[in-house]
Amino acid sequence: MSLELEMAEALHKSLILMNMKFEEVLENWLELLQQKRIASETHYSLYHSNF
């Protein structure tokens, strides 16, 4: 296997892991996301009792 291919595969694996971690963080933050409809628009804010 060429060095370029090995590096590409390693980068691909790293990006998959980063994406998985990012999705996990987003899932945790969704608990704090408050959604409001104002007129015909959707507005978002973050809420937590410790803020």
C-alpha positions in Angstrom: 0.0 0.0 0.0 1.3 3.4 -0.9 2.1 6.1 1.7 -0.5 8.4 0.1 -3.2 5.7 0.4 -2.3 5.0 4.0 -2.5 8.7 4.8 -5.8 9.1 3.0 -7.3 6.1 5.0 -6.0 7.5 8.3 -7.5 10.9 7.5 -10.8 9.2 6.6 -10.9 7.3 9.8 -10.1 10.5 11.8 -12.8 12.4 10.0 -15.3 9.7 10.8 -14.4 9.7 14.5 -14.6 13.5 14.6 -18.0 13.5 13.0 -19.2 10.9 15.5 -17.9 13.0 18.4 -19.5 16.1 16.9 -22.9 14.4 16.6 -22.6 13.2 20.2 -22.0 16.8 21.4 -24.9 18.0 19.3 -27.2 15.4 20.8 -26.2 16.5 24.3 -26.8 20.2 23.5 -30.2 19.4 22.0 -31.5 19.0 25.6 -30.7 22.7 26.2 -32.1 24.0 22.9 -35.3 25.9 23.3 -37.4 26.4 20.1 -39.9 29.3 19.8 -42.2 30.3 16.9 -42.5 34.0 16.6 -44.8 35.1 13.8 -43.8 32.7 11.0 -40.2 32.3 12.1 -38.5 29.7 14.3 -36.1 31.1 16.9 -33.7 29.1 19.0 -32.1 29.8 22.3 -30.0 27.9 24.8 -31.4 27.3 28.3 -30.1 25.5 31.3 -30.9 26.2 34.9 -27.2 26.6 35.7 -26.7 29.4 33.1 
